[in-house]
Amino acid sequence: MNVANLYQQTAVTTQNRGRLIVLLYDGAIKFLRQAVVNLQANDFQAKGRNIRKAQDIILELNTVLDMENGGEIASNLRSLYNFMNRHLTQATIKNDPDLIQDVIRILETLNQSWKSITA
């Protein structure tokens, strides 16, 4: 096994939950920024692939929400995640970079909040 891959796998599996959430947000933001670049280059296939990757991350974040113990915060996050997925679906259909940017802004705000909690 590649040492770098082993290190990365170990780093991810040993991170605390908050840090993992930050990493997921970072990944989704990265994929969406790339989707905007793809859209500007008229590479619609790559745009769709990167939006799907971001949606997969958002779906995972939504799936692991603890709705029983998370109260209003979990409920609000679920609403935001659902909104972002609908927004990204519309961005895919309409090829609208502004819709992608809207989701990036929401993710960046959430990410900054998690970073301040885990710092």
C-alpha positions as CSV (number, residue, x, y, z in Angstrom):
1,M,0.0,0.0,0.0
2,N,1.1,3.5,-0.8
3,V,2.4,5.2,2.4
4,A,0.7,8.5,1.5
5,N,-2.6,6.8,1.1
6,L,-2.1,5.0,4.4
7,Y,-1.3,8.2,6.1
8,Q,-4.4,10.0,4.6
9,Q,-6.7,7.1,5.6
10,T,-5.3,7.1,9.1
11,A,-5.6,10.8,9.4
12,V,-9.3,10.7,8.3
13,T,-10.2,7.8,10.6
14,T,-8.6,9.4,13.6
15,Q,-10.1,12.9,13.3
16,N,-12.8,14.0,15.6
17,R,-16.3,14.3,14.3
18,G,-16.1,18.1,14.0
19,R,-12.9,18.0,12.0
20,L,-14.5,15.4,9.7
21,I,-17.4,17.7,9.1
22,V,-15.0,20.5,8.2
23,L,-13.2,18.2,5.8
24,L,-16.5,17.3,4.1
25,Y,-17.5,21.0,3.8
26,D,-14.0,21.7,2.3
27,G,-14.5,18.9,-0.2
28,A,-18.0,20.1,-1.3
29,I,-16.8,23.7,-1.7
30,K,-13.8,22.5,-3.7
31,F,-16.0,20.5,-6.1
32,L,-18.5,23.3,-6.5
33,R,-15.7,25.9,-7.3
34,Q,-14.4,23.4,-9.9
35,A,-18.0,23.1,-11.3
36,V,-18.1,26.9,-11.8
37,V,-14.8,26.7,-13.6
38,N,-16.1,23.8,-15.7
39,L,-19.2,25.7,-16.5
40,Q,-17.2,28.8,-17.7
41,A,-15.2,26.4,-19.9
42,N,-18.4,24.9,-21.3
43,D,-17.3,21.5,-20.0
44,F,-20.8,20.5,-19.0
45,Q,-19.9,16.8,-18.3
46,A,-17.2,17.8,-15.8
47,K,-19.6,20.4,-14.3
48,G,-22.2,17.7,-13.7
49,R,-19.6,15.3,-12.2
50,N,-18.4,17.9,-9.8
51,I,-21.9,19.0,-8.7
52,R,-22.8,15.3,-8.2
53,K,-19.7,14.9,-5.9
54,A,-20.7,17.9,-3.9
55,Q,-24.3,16.6,-3.7
56,D,-23.0,13.2,-2.5
57,I,-21.2,15.0,0.3
58,I,-24.3,17.1,1.2
59,L,-26.4,13.9,1.2
60,E,-24.0,12.2,3.5
61,L,-24.0,15.2,5.9
62,N,-27.8,15.1,5.8
63,T,-28.0,11.4,6.4
64,V,-25.8,11.4,9.5
65,L,-27.8,14.1,11.3
66,D,-29.0,13.0,14.7
67,M,-32.6,14.2,14.4
68,E,-33.5,12.7,17.8
69,N,-30.9,14.5,19.9
70,G,-30.0,17.4,17.5
71,G,-33.1,19.4,18.1
72,E,-33.6,22.6,16.2
73,I,-30.0,22.7,15.0
74,A,-30.4,19.3,13.3
75,S,-33.7,20.3,11.8
76,N,-32.3,23.6,10.5
77,L,-29.3,21.8,9.0
78,R,-31.6,19.3,7.3
79,S,-33.6,22.1,5.8
80,L,-30.4,23.8,4.5
81,Y,-29.0,20.5,3.1
82,N,-32.2,19.8,1.3
83,F,-32.3,23.4,-0.1
84,M,-28.7,23.1,-1.3
85,N,-29.4,19.9,-3.1
86,R,-32.5,21.4,-4.8
87,H,-30.5,24.5,-5.7
88,L,-27.7,22.4,-7.2
89,T,-30.1,20.3,-9.2
90,Q,-31.5,23.6,-10.7
91,A,-27.9,24.8,-11.3
92,T,-27.2,21.6,-13.2
93,I,-30.4,22.0,-15.3
94,K,-30.0,25.7,-16.0
95,N,-26.2,25.8,-16.2
96,D,-26.4,28.8,-13.8
97,P,-23.1,29.6,-11.9
98,D,-25.0,32.0,-9.6
99,L,-27.0,29.1,-8.1
100,I,-23.7,27.2,-7.5
101,Q,-22.2,30.3,-5.9
102,D,-25.3,30.5,-3.6
103,V,-24.5,27.0,-2.3
104,I,-20.8,27.8,-1.9
105,R,-21.6,30.8,0.3
106,I,-23.9,28.7,2.5
107,L,-21.3,25.9,2.8
108,E,-18.5,28.5,3.6
109,T,-20.6,30.0,6.4
110,L,-21.3,26.6,7.9
111,N,-17.7,25.6,7.5
112,Q,-16.5,28.7,9.3
113,S,-18.8,27.9,12.2
114,W,-17.5,24.4,12.4
115,K,-13.9,25.6,12.2
116,S,-14.5,28.0,15.1
117,I,-16.0,25.2,17.2
118,T,-13.2,22.7,16.5
119,A,-10.3,25.2,16.8
